[in-house]
């Protein structure tokens, strides 16, 4: 089949949805499908268009059998809410001409957020007369309201209308966790329209490896108990909790905290480290994708961190990665949230209260003093990842979903009654 993937993020962006959509597109190609991707100029997480794409409106590339059609984005390095809206609007306006340049797809897969992209995706579904599958990675506007990004009541209402439009017009909806299913059902989305397909991990890429490796040696961590946080640093995480926990553990010189993230966010955290006296924190820029397996293997503990006000259905994409790495997780997250439930179900980690440096520090010491427990949690997490987050399983699920939605749409069209000259589709 011919599949059109509409995703704001894609390769070479190193974190978030980009690696997942890249793996999905290339995996589908390997199974014999044609895949075209509509995306923006790469800019994440620096929020700056990469140098080789500067000053260009459109770029068409081919990578590993996937046709990639990129478009201009209006982007600011320090965006306010208006800038974020203008960014989404620029993607909507510039991506549509790209999307209609190419063969007719059999199905369109749209990732959200951003929500505004549901409008051109719906128009494309009508234009190409093909089904649209909505892939929900986060639920807006609730997530934005909860963390304080969206406060204007009129804007919240507009986003709610747009959210309903996206759910209503999509032929099928894929979500990444059970909490999303409950949320959509509570909003009146029919259950038969929802499919839960967790985000995956490439188990051949992320796998158990020796702790002592070149990455540890490069960063002078050979004799350290490494507590690692790697990934997005945003309002929802609250990395200050990690730094405060590190400051509380300065009396144990073997324990070192490593935070790898966006350079601009690290500047703020560096100042916070100085304020707290946390000289046992190593701040690193986001690591190249090819070094991620060694970085995860070099850790003794992986961290998942969320603030108290993070909405319950949020599911960090780093959880499958950490579980697959055969290292224990300490999750400082809301106890009733999707992240906490996933980690408890996996048996691969410890869940502690969010925004509590004391309980986070206690959990670190517990695993530091109990290497057998740490190893047991790591092994359980890896086993769970193999059984539940394998890429091939997700690929099977998406392939089946696309087949079903195409078949259902064709069947529905075939059973439409024959119209008399005086009737129209609107009348039925």
Buried (B, 14 or more C-beta within 10 A) or exposed (E): BBBBBBBBBBBEBBBBBBBBBBBBBBBBBEEEBBBBBBBBBBBBBBBBBEEEBEEEEBBEEEBEEBBBBBBBBEBEEEEEEEBBBBBBEBBBBBBBEBBEEBEEBBBBBBBBBBBBBBBBBBBBBEEBEBBBBBBBBBBBBBBBBBBEBBEEEEBBEBBBEBBEBBBEBBBBBBBBBBBBBBBBEEEEBEEEBBBBBBBBBBBEBBBBBEBEBEBBEEBEBEEBBBBBBBBBBBEBBBBBBBBBBBBBBBEBEEBBBBBBBBEBBBEEBBEBBEEBEBEBBBBBEBBEBEBBBBBBBBBBBBBBBBBEBBBBBBBBBBBBBBBBBBBBBBBBBBBEBBBBBBBBEBBBBBBBBBBBBEBBBBBBBBBBEEEEEBBBBBBBBBBBBBEBBBBEBBBEBBBEBBEBBBEBBEEEEEEEEEEEEEEEEEEE
